[in-house]
Every structure is written in C-alpha cells, then in structure tokens.
Amino acid sequence: MTAFLIILLVIIIAAAAYYGYKKGTMLRESGKLAIREGRFWEDAELLYTKTSFDELRKELMNADYSGSGVTAPRSDGEQPILIFQSAKGFNAAVAYMGEIDGEHKYNFSILNWKMRNGAVQGFLEMNVLMTVVEKVFLALDPDTEAQIEPRQIKTKTKLF
C-alpha cells in the first residue's frame, strides 16, 4: 500500500512538471514568453524611449494580455502610472519617471507577489506580462532601451 502511494505521488509530481514545461514551451514558441534570468520579478526594468505617456497608455490599454492573468491596466488618477492586477496574486506597474533631452524614462516592476511553499506564484504570467509590455514599447519606438535595476526586497515571514 505504501509503495502504491509513493508511485502515485511520483506520477502526480511528474505530470505537474510536464504540464508546466509544456505550458512554458507553448508560450515561448508563440512569442508570449521571453527567456529571463532567475528571479526577474525582483528587478525593476527601466525603459528609455521617445514615446510619451499618453501614447504608451493608449497602446497598453489596448494590448493583448492573454496568458498573463491580467486585464488592461488601470490608470491611477492624475498620476502617470498604470497598475496591472493579476488573478494569480501579483501586481505590477509602469510608472513615468520624467523626460530628459526628449527621452522619456519609465519604470516597470512587479510590485508584489504571493509565495506558496517557498515558490513564487504566477511567475510564468509575470513573464508574459513583462513580454507584452516590452513589445508595446518596441512597437511604439524600436530604439527603446532597457536597463535592469536590482531592487531591495523586504519580505515578511509568517510563523502561523
């Protein structure tokens, strides 16, 4: 009986791993997923472009977010920021940082996410969202430059 349960558990784990692998492969092949470094959700992505915030907001509002678990972003009132909310428990934002010599600077980052048993929930969907946002920037301005900036992350540990 114990051997049967162990074999069943191994089969279930293998099936889940295979499903995750196939989903990632399918998203990569369809161009919705980029290959990224390890803990990409902890970094901010600074984007430099000639695109104004109004142009960017219009395009991001109409972009295809299928596979990312988010809908079109919402604008945060008068502030030049777009907030993405996910059903997978993460939030992200594109914030306008200002203009220098005709070039606009934006900060795209995952604001918060959920962990479960030590694993980040929704990291594939985060990657899909980042890919969509990057493609919108490049469609508006092919000369857009991106720079990765590590952030200081503070975590809370729950004992119970």
Protein Blocks (a to p, Z undefined) as FASTA:
>chain_A
ZZmmmmmmmmmmmmmmmmmmmmmmmmmmnopaccddfklmlpccddddfbdfklmmmmmm
mpcfehnlpacdddehjbccdddddfkopacddddebjeehiacdddddfbdcdeehiae
hklmmmmmmmmmmmmmmmmomkbccddddddddddddfZZ
